[in-house]
């Protein structure tokens, strides 16, 4: 939804890449594309569209933009000696063939044994289990605060969504949130729990979301915008 409060400069500052706005005679709608050679967003719009409204519309496409940025940069596969964030802390992936096959996190090292083939799969499975365990507890925590409970919690890897809540009370969250700092992850979880009460983004929803998360909600949202593109690159390649 377009914001009437933010200035053009503030809108540009919130975008994760430079943007060029081009009014086009005959254009009937706004269109956005990413030039991965120059690293620039290109926004075309009808002649009479104000620059501020065009920029606000572009900012509303943030999930799509993050996907394009993630695709444009090198992937970060789970290979020995790589460094990845786990709950916001950088850790080193360690492979030792004679060590236990089940990964373990010890002092900024994620250690995994067994054959080299399957190392990435074992690390990914461990991260997904950790993500589901952590976020299931947080859904229950926020649900208690809101006086509701989810009918189920699952994880997935949707291309452009960090979470969703269905009308039957099932919450689905991106397992990639396990990489994010706790406040970023908890922002997404509290957002989806608030949807158990309000399946919209109206004033009552926003008030509940703010109450559930507590102080720092705006900072957590901004942090997700910053780290989101990298989270999507991890484990690919």
ZADO-1210 file (C-alpha; in nm, 4 decimals, padded with zeros to 6 digits):
<atoms>
<atom x="00.0000" y="00.0000" z="00.0000" code="UNK" pos="1"/>
<atom x="00.1359" y="00.3394" z="-00.0931" code="UNK" pos="2"/>
<atom x="00.2555" y="00.5511" z="00.1981" code="UNK" pos="3"/>
<atom x="00.1553" y="00.9168" z="00.2167" code="UNK" pos="4"/>
<atom x="00.4031" y="00.9858" z="00.4972" code="UNK" pos="5"/>
<atom x="00.7432" y="00.8852" z="00.3651" code="UNK" pos="6"/>
<atom x="00.9401" y="01.1256" z="00.1500" code="UNK" pos="7"/>
<atom x="01.1002" y="01.0323" z="-00.1810" code="UNK" pos="8"/>
<atom x="01.4418" y="01.0220" z="-00.0128" code="UNK" pos="9"/>
<atom x="01.3136" y="00.7904" z="00.2609" code="UNK" pos="10"/>
<atom x="01.1585" y="00.5554" z="00.0066" code="UNK" pos="11"/>
<atom x="01.4796" y="00.5396" z="-00.1984" code="UNK" pos="12"/>
<atom x="01.6795" y="00.4740" z="00.1201" code="UNK" pos="13"/>
<atom x="01.4621" y="00.1715" z="00.2009" code="UNK" pos="14"/>
<atom x="01.5182" y="00.0090" z="-00.1371" code="UNK" pos="15"/>
<atom x="01.8067" y="-00.2418" z="-00.1443" code="UNK" pos="16"/>
<atom x="01.9436" y="-00.1237" z="-00.4803" code="UNK" pos="17"/>
<atom x="01.9656" y="00.2014" z="-00.6810" code="UNK" pos="18"/>
<atom x="01.6542" y="00.2775" z="-00.8823" code="UNK" pos="19"/>
<atom x="01.5863" y="00.4653" z="-01.2048" code="UNK" pos="20"/>
<atom x="01.2328" y="00.5980" z="-01.2574" code="UNK" pos="21"/>
<atom x="01.1266" y="00.6593" z="-01.6178" code="UNK" pos="22"/>
<atom x="00.7836" y="00.8051" z="-01.7032" code="UNK" pos="23"/>
<atom x="00.6797" y="00.6639" z="-02.0407" code="UNK" pos="24"/>
<atom x="00.4231" y="00.8176" z="-02.2728" code="UNK" pos="25"/>
<atom x="00.1580" y="00.5578" z="-02.3433" code="UNK" pos="26"/>
<atom x="00.2453" y="00.3379" z="-02.0438" code="UNK" pos="27"/>
<atom x="-00.0688" y="00.2157" z="-01.8682" code="UNK" pos="28"/>
<atom x="00.0823" y="00.0669" z="-01.5537" code="UNK" pos="29"/>
<atom x="00.3926" y="00.0540" z="-01.3401" code="UNK" pos="30"/>
<atom x="00.6565" y="-00.2018" z="-01.4325" code="UNK" pos="31"/>
<atom x="00.9733" y="-00.2958" z="-01.2475" code="UNK" pos="32"/>
<atom x="01.2749" y="-00.4949" z="-01.3609" code="UNK" pos="33"/>
<atom x="01.6231" y="-00.5546" z="-01.2287" code="UNK" pos="34"/>
<atom x="01.9303" y="-00.4890" z="-01.4435" code="UNK" pos="35"/>
<atom x="02.1735" y="-00.7426" z="-01.2957" code="UNK" pos="36"/>
<atom x="02.4608" y="-00.6137" z="-01.5095" code="UNK" pos="37"/>
<atom x="02.4456" y="-00.2612" z="-01.3633" code="UNK" pos="38"/>
<atom x="02.2859" y="-00.3618" z="-01.0338" code="UNK" pos="39"/>
<atom x="02.0016" y="-00.1134" z="-01.0852" code="UNK" pos="40"/>
<atom x="01.6236" y="-00.1351" z="-01.0530" code="UNK" pos="41"/>
<atom x="01.4411" y="00.0127" z="-01.3518" code="UNK" pos="42"/>
<atom x="01.0904" y="00.1425" z="-01.2913" code="UNK" pos="43"/>
<atom x="00.8711" y="00.2626" z="-01.5756" code="UNK" pos="44"/>
<atom x="00.5381" y="00.4343" z="-01.5141" code="UNK" pos="45"/>
<atom x="00.2677" y="00.6409" z="-01.6882" code="UNK" pos="46"/>
<atom x="00.3573" y="01.0053" z="-01.7421" code="UNK" pos="47"/>
<atom x="00.1173" y="01.1433" z="-01.4817" code="UNK" pos="48"/>
<atom x="00.2338" y="00.9141" z="-01.2004" code="UNK" pos="49"/>
<atom x="00.4109" y="01.1066" z="-00.9231" code="UNK" pos="50"/>
<atom x="00.7649" y="00.9972" z="-00.8485" code="UNK" pos="51"/>
<atom x="00.6852" y="00.9425" z="-00.4802" code="UNK" pos="52"/>
<atom x="00.3912" y="00.7155" z="-00.5556" code="UNK" pos="53"/>
<atom x="00.5999" y="00.5226" z="-00.8090" code="UNK" pos="54"/>
<atom x="00.8755" y="00.4719" z="-00.5508" code="UNK" pos="55"/>
<atom x="00.6235" y="00.3651" z="-00.2854" code="UNK" pos="56"/>
<atom x="00.4816" y="00.1086" z="-00.5293" code="UNK" pos="57"/>
<atom x="00.8336" y="-00.0210" z="-00.5994" code="UNK" pos="58"/>
<atom x="00.8968" y="-00.0610" z="-00.2260" code="UNK" pos="59"/>
<atom x="00.5815" y="-00.2723" z="-00.2006" code="UNK" pos="60"/>
<atom x="00.7490" y="-00.5145" z="-00.4434" code="UNK" pos="61"/>
<atom x="01.0281" y="-00.5782" z="-00.1904" code="UNK" pos="62"/>
<atom x="00.9847" y="-00.9576" z="-00.1788" code="UNK" pos="63"/>
<atom x="01.0183" y="-00.9771" z="-00.5570" code="UNK" pos="64"/>
<atom x="01.3212" y="-00.7464" z="-00.5484" code="UNK" pos="65"/>
<atom x="01.4922" y="-00.9626" z="-00.2842" code="UNK" pos="66"/>
<atom x="01.4477" y="-01.2691" z="-00.5027" code="UNK" pos="67"/>
<atom x="01.6056" y="-01.0924" z="-00.7998" code="UNK" pos="68"/>
<atom x="01.9003" y="-00.9725" z="-00.5893" code="UNK" pos="69"/>
<atom x="01.9535" y="-01.3205" z="-00.4482" code="UNK" pos="70"/>
<atom x="01.9607" y="-01.4705" z="-00.7967" code="UNK" pos="71"/>
<atom x="02.2048" y="-01.2085" z="-00.9203" code="UNK" pos="72"/>
<atom x="02.4731" y="-01.2875" z="-00.6595" code="UNK" pos="73"/>
<atom x="02.6723" y="-01.6087" z="-00.6146" code="UNK" pos="74"/>
<atom x="02.5034" y="-01.8868" z="-00.4202" code="UNK" pos="75"/>
<atom x="02.6573" y="-02.0047" z="-00.0937" code="UNK" pos="76"/>
<atom x="02.6497" y="-02.3872" z="-00.0872" code="UNK" pos="77"/>
<atom x="02.6996" y="-02.5857" z="00.2319" code="UNK" pos="78"/>
<atom x="03.0544" y="-02.7105" z="00.1774" code="UNK" pos="79"/>
<atom x="03.3325" y="-02.7789" z="00.4295" code="UNK" pos="80"/>
<atom x="03.5004" y="-02.4605" z="00.5592" code="UNK" pos="81"/>
<atom x="03.2183" y="-02.2379" z="00.4365" code="UNK" pos="82"/>
<atom x="03.0815" y="-01.9846" z="00.6825" code="UNK" pos="83"/>
<atom x="02.7097" y="-01.9458" z="00.7313" code="UNK" pos="84"/>
<atom x="02.4934" y="-01.7634" z="00.9845" code="UNK" pos="85"/>
<atom x="02.2977" y="-01.9704" z="01.2366" code="UNK" pos="86"/>
<atom x="02.0533" y="-01.7555" z="01.4320" code="UNK" pos="87"/>
<atom x="02.2516" y="-01.4520" z="01.3220" code="UNK" pos="88"/>
<atom x="02.5935" y="-01.5823" z="01.4348" code="UNK" pos="89"/>
<atom x="02.8506" y="-01.6766" z="01.1703" code="UNK" pos="90"/>
<atom x="02.9649" y="-02.0374" z="01.2091" code="UNK" pos="91"/>
<atom x="03.2110" y="-02.2494" z="01.0148" code="UNK" pos="92"/>
<atom x="03.1057" y="-02.5768" z="00.8541" code="UNK" pos="93"/>
<atom x="03.3429" y="-02.8560" z="00.9555" code="UNK" pos="94"/>
<atom x="03.3581" y="-03.2013" z="00.7957" code="UNK" pos="95"/>
<atom x="03.5449" y="-03.4854" z="00.9643" code="UNK" pos="96"/>
<atom x="03.4689" y="-03.8275" z="00.8182" code="UNK" pos="97"/>
<atom x="03.5090" y="-04.0081" z="01.1498" code="UNK" pos="98"/>
<atom x="03.2844" y="-03.7729" z="01.3447" code="UNK" pos="99"/>
<atom x="02.9148" y="-03.8467" z="01.4114" code="UNK" pos="100"/>
<atom x="02.6951" y="-03.8030" z="01.1074" code="UNK" pos="101"/>
<atom x="02.4448" y="-03.5913" z="01.2967" code="UNK" pos="102"/>
<atom x="02.5711" y="-03.2313" z="01.2908" code="UNK" pos="103"/>
<atom x="02.6437" y="-03.0551" z="01.6188" code="UNK" pos="104"/>
<atom x="02.6989" y="-02.6860" z="01.6878" code="UNK" pos="105"/>
<atom x="03.0014" y="-02.6288" z="01.9086" code="UNK" pos="106"/>
<atom x="03.1571" y="-02.2860" z="01.9631" code="UNK" pos="107"/>
<atom x="03.0861" y="-02.1275" z="01.6259" code="UNK" pos="108"/>
<atom x="03.1503" y="-02.4544" z="01.4398" code="UNK" pos="109"/>
<atom x="02.8852" y="-02.6784" z="01.2861" code="UNK" pos="110"/>
<atom x="03.0546" y="-03.0185" z="01.2812" code="UNK" pos="111"/>
<atom x="02.9339" y="-03.3069" z="01.0673" code="UNK" pos="112"/>
<atom x="03.0887" y="-03.6476" z="00.9968" code="UNK" pos="113"/>
<atom x="03.0153" y="-03.9366" z="00.7658" code="UNK" pos="114"/>
<atom x="03.0963" y="-03.9630" z="00.3944" code="UNK" pos="115"/>
<atom x="03.1706" y="-03.6408" z="00.2094" code="UNK" pos="116"/>
<atom x="02.8829" y="-03.7220" z="-00.0261" code="UNK" pos="117"/>
<atom x="02.5725" y="-03.6182" z="00.1583" code="UNK" pos="118"/>
<atom x="02.7437" y="-03.3548" z="00.3750" code="UNK" pos="119"/>
<atom x="02.5225" y="-03.0780" z="00.2344" code="UNK" pos="120"/>
<atom x="02.2085" y="-03.2888" z="00.2792" code="UNK" pos="121"/>
<atom x="02.2886" y="-03.3692" z="00.6427" code="UNK" pos="122"/>
<atom x="02.3631" y="-03.0058" z="00.7236" code="UNK" pos="123"/>
<atom x="02.0415" y="-02.8917" z="00.5519" code="UNK" pos="124"/>
<atom x="01.8320" y="-03.1504" z="00.7380" code="UNK" pos="125"/>
<atom x="01.9805" y="-03.0419" z="01.0711" code="UNK" pos="126"/>
<atom x="01.9093" y="-02.6755" z="00.9983" code="UNK" pos="127"/>
<atom x="01.5507" y="-02.7520" z="00.8985" code="UNK" pos="128"/>
<atom x="01.4893" y="-02.9524" z="01.2168" code="UNK" pos="129"/>
<atom x="01.6329" y="-02.6684" z="01.4240" code="UNK" pos="130"/>
<atom x="01.4180" y="-02.4140" z="01.2409" code="UNK" pos="131"/>
<atom x="01.0982" y="-02.6124" z="01.2961" code="UNK" pos="132"/>
<atom x="01.1762" y="-02.6740" z="01.6630" code="UNK" pos="133"/>
<atom x="01.2567" y="-02.3085" z="01.7392" code="UNK" pos="134"/>
<atom x="00.9679" y="-02.1581" z="01.5459" code="UNK" pos="135"/>
<atom x="00.7112" y="-02.4107" z="01.6727" code="UNK" pos="136"/>
<atom x="00.7959" y="-02.3001" z="02.0268" code="UNK" pos="137"/>
<atom x="00.7722" y="-01.9349" z="01.9271" code="UNK" pos="138"/>
<atom x="00.4348" y="-01.9849" z="01.7568" code="UNK" pos="139"/>
<atom x="00.3079" y="-02.1369" z="02.0831" code="UNK" pos="140"/>
<atom x="00.4612" y="-01.8508" z="02.2846" code="UNK" pos="141"/>
<atom x="00.3042" y="-01.5760" z="02.0733" code="UNK" pos="142"/>
<atom x="-00.0183" y="-01.7732" z="02.0476" code="UNK" pos="143"/>
<atom x="-00.0500" y="-01.7836" z="02.4262" code="UNK" pos="144"/>
<atom x="00.0007" y="-01.4058" z="02.4358" code="UNK" pos="145"/>
<atom x="-00.2684" y="-01.3567" z="02.1709" code="UNK" pos="146"/>
<atom x="-00.5092" y="-01.6102" z="02.3218" code="UNK" pos="147"/>
<atom x="-00.5082" y="-01.8341" z="02.0143" code="UNK" pos="148"/>
<atom x="-00.3323" y="-02.1454" z="01.8926" code="UNK" pos="149"/>
<atom x="-00.2264" y="-02.2621" z="01.5484" code="UNK" pos="150"/>
<atom x="-00.3727" y="-02.5858" z="01.4152" code="UNK" pos="151"/>
<atom x="-00.0314" y="-02.6742" z="01.2774" code="UNK" pos="152"/>
<atom x="00.3165" y="-02.5383" z="01.2074" code="UNK" pos="153"/>
<atom x="00.5216" y="-02.6431" z="00.9063" code="UNK" pos="154"/>
<atom x="00.8309" y="-02.5163" z="00.7277" code="UNK" pos="155"/>
<atom x="00.8955" y="-02.4645" z="00.3585" code="UNK" pos="156"/>
<atom x="01.1040" y="-02.2672" z="00.1128" code="UNK" pos="157"/>
<atom x="00.8669" y="-02.0387" z="-00.0755" code="UNK" pos="158"/>
<atom x="01.0466" y="-01.8223" z="-00.3260" code="UNK" pos="159"/>
<atom x="00.9196" y="-01.4846" z="-00.2082" code="UNK" pos="160"/>
<atom x="00.7377" y="-01.5356" z="00.1236" code="UNK" pos="161"/>
<atom x="00.8836" y="-01.5729" z="00.4716" code="UNK" pos="162"/>
<atom x="00.5602" y="-01.7009" z="00.6168" code="UNK" pos="163"/>
<atom x="00.1908" y="-01.7547" z="00.5643" code="UNK" pos="164"/>
<atom x="-00.1188" y="-01.8265" z="00.7689" code="UNK" pos="165"/>
<atom x="-00.4180" y="-02.0085" z="00.6247" code="UNK" pos="166"/>
<atom x="-00.7813" y="-01.9479" z="00.7123" code="UNK" pos="167"/>
<atom x="-00.7873" y="-02.2826" z="00.8975" code="UNK" pos="168"/>
<atom x="-00.5117" y="-02.1694" z="01.1330" code="UNK" pos="169"/>
<atom x="-00.2106" y="-02.3444" z="00.9825" code="UNK" pos="170"/>
<atom x="00.1137" y="-02.1461" z="00.9841" code="UNK" pos="171"/>
<atom x="00.3914" y="-02.2113" z="00.7346" code="UNK" pos="172"/>
<atom x="00.7341" y="-02.0507" z="00.7794" code="UNK" pos="173"/>
<atom x="01.0513" y="-02.0414" z="00.5752" code="UNK" pos="174"/>
<atom x="01.3153" y="-02.2680" z="00.7234" code="UNK" pos="175"/>
<atom x="01.5719" y="-02.0095" z="00.6076" code="UNK" pos="176"/>
<atom x="01.4741" y="-01.7940" z="00.9034" code="UNK" pos="177"/>
<atom x="01.7061" y="-02.0190" z="01.1070" code="UNK" pos="178"/>
<atom x="01.9918" y="-01.8154" z="00.9564" code="UNK" pos="179"/>
<atom x="01.8478" y="-01.4830" z="01.0679" code="UNK" pos="180"/>
<atom x="01.9080" y="-01.3004" z="01.3959" code="UNK" pos="181"/>
<atom x="01.6449" y="-01.3972" z="01.6570" code="UNK" pos="182"/>
<atom x="01.4632" y="-01.0624" z="01.6405" code="UNK" pos="183"/>
<atom x="01.4208" y="-01.0978" z="01.2637" code="UNK" pos="184"/>
<atom x="01.2860" y="-01.4513" z="01.2947" code="UNK" pos="185"/>
<atom x="01.0547" y="-01.3562" z="01.5800" code="UNK" pos="186"/>
<atom x="00.9182" y="-01.0660" z="01.3773" code="UNK" pos="187"/>
<atom x="00.8001" y="-01.3064" z="01.1066" code="UNK" pos="188"/>
<atom x="00.6599" y="-01.5539" z="01.3595" code="UNK" pos="189"/>
<atom x="00.4688" y="-01.2870" z="01.5519" code="UNK" pos="190"/>
<atom x="00.3379" y="-01.1476" z="01.2222" code="UNK" pos="191"/>
<atom x="00.1895" y="-01.4837" z="01.1227" code="UNK" pos="192"/>
<atom x="00.0481" y="-01.5490" z="01.4706" code="UNK" pos="193"/>
<atom x="-00.1266" y="-01.2111" z="01.4535" code="UNK" pos="194"/>
<atom x="-00.2909" y="-01.3394" z="01.1346" code="UNK" pos="195"/>
<atom x="-00.4554" y="-01.6155" z="01.3393" code="UNK" pos="196"/>
<atom x="-00.6691" y="-01.3367" z="01.4823" code="UNK" pos="197"/>
<atom x="-00.6860" y="-01.0973" z="01.1862" code="UNK" pos="198"/>
<atom x="-00.6500" y="-01.2283" z="00.8304" code="UNK" pos="199"/>
<atom x="-00.5697" y="-00.8818" z="00.6977" code="UNK" pos="200"/>
<atom x="-00.3228" y="-00.5977" z="00.7520" code="UNK" pos="201"/>
<atom x="-00.5655" y="-00.3490" z="00.9021" code="UNK" pos="202"/>
<atom x="-00.5180" y="-00.1326" z="01.2133" code="UNK" pos="203"/>
<atom x="-00.6259" y="-00.4082" z="01.4553" code="UNK" pos="204"/>
<atom x="-00.3773" y="-00.6505" z="01.3008" code="UNK" pos="205"/>
<atom x="-00.0946" y="-00.3983" z="01.3213" code="UNK" pos="206"/>
<atom x="-00.1756" y="-00.3202" z="01.6841" code="UNK" pos="207"/>
<atom x="-00.1725" y="-00.6885" z="01.7766" code="UNK" pos="208"/>
<atom x="00.1501" y="-00.7518" z="01.5856" code="UNK" pos="209"/>
<atom x="00.3177" y="-00.4627" z="01.7693" code="UNK" pos="210"/>
<atom x="00.1929" y="-00.5883" z="02.1060" code="UNK" pos="211"/>
<atom x="00.3114" y="-00.9429" z="02.0444" code="UNK" pos="212"/>
<atom x="00.6575" y="-00.8477" z="01.9222" code="UNK" pos="213"/>
<atom x="00.7182" y="-00.5594" z="02.1606" code="UNK" pos="214"/>
<atom x="00.9689" y="-00.2751" z="02.1147" code="UNK" pos="215"/>
<atom x="01.1893" y="-00.2730" z="01.8054" code="UNK" pos="216"/>
<atom x="00.9413" y="-00.3995" z="01.5461" code="UNK" pos="217"/>
<atom x="01.0421" y="-00.1421" z="01.2835" code="UNK" pos="218"/>
<atom x="01.4101" y="-00.2276" z="01.3342" code="UNK" pos="219"/>
<atom x="01.3381" y="-00.6002" z="01.2927" code="UNK" pos="220"/>
<atom x="01.1482" y="-00.5360" z="00.9697" code="UNK" pos="221"/>
<atom x="01.4367" y="-00.3261" z="00.8354" code="UNK" pos="222"/>
<atom x="01.6870" y="-00.5952" z="00.9346" code="UNK" pos="223"/>
<atom x="01.4914" y="-00.8576" z="00.7401" code="UNK" pos="224"/>
<atom x="01.5057" y="-00.6370" z="00.4325" code="UNK" pos="225"/>
<atom x="01.8847" y="-00.6122" z="00.4714" code="UNK" pos="226"/>
<atom x="01.9646" y="-00.9795" z="00.5305" code="UNK" pos="227"/>
<atom x="01.6848" y="-01.1333" z="00.3229" code="UNK" pos="228"/>
<atom x="01.8720" y="-01.1617" z="-00.0080" code="UNK" pos="229"/>
<atom x="02.1587" y="-01.3531" z="00.1512" code="UNK" pos="230"/>
<atom x="01.9269" y="-01.5886" z="00.3377" code="UNK" pos="231"/>
<atom x="01.7822" y="-01.6911" z="00.0009" code="UNK" pos="232"/>
<atom x="02.1287" y="-01.7681" z="-00.1420" code="UNK" pos="233"/>
<atom x="02.2460" y="-01.9946" z="00.1389" code="UNK" pos="234"/>
<atom x="02.2553" y="-02.3652" z="00.0690" code="UNK" pos="235"/>
<atom x="02.2166" y="-02.3255" z="-00.3049" code="UNK" pos="236"/>
<atom x="02.4644" y="-02.3978" z="-00.5758" code="UNK" pos="237"/>
</atoms>
